[in-house]
Amino acid sequence: MLLQIDHLTKIYRNGTRANDDVSLAVDAGEVFGLLGPNGAGKTTLVGQVLGSLVPSSGTLTIEGVDVVARPSYARAACSYQPQTSVPIDGLTPREAIEIAGRIRGGDRETVRRRGAGLIEALDLGEWASKLVPLSGGVARLVAFCMAAVVPGRIVVLDEPTNDVDPLRRKLLWELVRALADGGSAVLLVTHNVLEAERCVDRLAILGSGRVLASGTAASLKTPLGGMLRLQLVLEPGASMPEHPTFLRQHSVAGRRVVGEMVAGDASSAIAWATGLRERRVVEEFSIGPATLEDVYVKEMAEAR
Amino acid sequence: MSVALRSYGLLFRWQLLRMRRQIPLLVVIQLALALGVVYGLAFLLPNIDSRSALFLATGAPTLTLLLLGLTAVPQEVSQAKLSGRQAYLETFPVPRLAGPAAEVSFWLVVQLPGTFLALLVAAARFDFALRPNAAVVPAFVLVALCGATLGYAIAMVARPETAQQIASFISIGILLFSPINFPIDRLPGFLAAIHRVLPITYMADLTRWSLTGHAEENVALAFAVVLAWCAAGIAISWRVAVRRG
């Protein structure tokens, strides 16, 4: 494995156990998702992969090299897009992308060509050569380009789609996939479970510093196999009707109600929901297979 | 080209690009400071004898070098820590001291015009000839480097808000209580004793000697003390730069 993490624990000086016996492995050509709520230990884990933080115990190797002992190897192997915006004040996006690529060892011509390609692929041409303050989304895309212009053997992306508009977000996921197809291992940190499901090959769900679940999206959904997801959007002002017995669990967020049921109850559920819509209690509804979000919510609930 | 040199060159270029719109103003401030030190401080002395003139004239470049290194550098580095620029740069595959070296050398370049102008104006104002010797370049580089590396070390060790306050405190000490523009024998005993340990008076001695040949103190001692402080600044910066959480 390109990145191998075994029994990694990180305890800060104030006693906070940010990572607790974390083990995972990521191979070249793979997009690996790291999911979890705020405070789950994702950024701490990334800090150790990048060689900025020292684990309290456990091992961390990149291409078999112990990067705890050799952090410079980690810095050479990893290109990184941080969660916070990259301060590139005073530089045009094109200059920032090119200089990041040159510092990562790229030659002038390759960096220029790759940088131009990324700018075009993400439709950033209108800002590329301007010295203007960038919106949050554009700044994040530029930060992505700085990590991708000369990609490391591991590309670490921390919340790359935050503040990015839906169209460019789609383009960005294509480029993330292309990075993996180009031979890099992509470590993708995100809160966005639904988007991650479409992009990652494998993932780990972190909670309170521990790996709660890991595997492919399909394998994680197996325990929910045969379960269907019913989603209702209530009419404005309508209250949640008494839920039928086949709806095993449900959660309400604003006007959105999500519940789960076994596949055999699908026809009853459709009839029930159709009735609600005719009575103008429900604006719309949908039924589909369980998603990674359902797995995520279930794991978080169990962890609590 | 070695990795270290290439990294340094690219980080220096980044610094130049980042600051390009501010460079004219920075240079003007340095020029104004240099003129102020030569002309402004002279107003404090109604009768300037040749020794006072010598100290005022040769103290001007030392002051501009020091104020930049010990105040502008820590303020800039503190800002980089607050904005996240420092942490981001540390994730790049560059030698740990390449970033500090680029930062420090940028500020050295920025203050060059002010330093030269201070010298020329001082020579004209006090009507004496400069007689720089062969050590003038190494002496100036050492003085500038010492100030900037110590400024960098302060910013790396202290919290950003504290570093900015320390920088302000140091600038007052340098401007008002340091024997740069006047001889050390004018200071009260305890301040003179402090300045026997600090590098400031030795820096002033070095630049004065390299520009005029006039030495108040042992030049070798001055070189040694400034070199030692410079090494300490680099060592502290290195220690902090390789430290991991």
Interface residues (C-beta under 8 A of the other chain):
Chain A: Y12 G47 L50 G51 S52 L53 V54 P71 S72 R75 A76 C78 Y80 P82 T84 S85 V86 P87 D89 G90 L91 E95 I99 A100 R102 I103 R104 G105 L131
Chain B: S7 L10 L11 R13 W14 L17 R18 M19 R20 R21 A80 S83 G84 R85 A87 Y88 E90 T91 F92 P93 V94 R244 G245
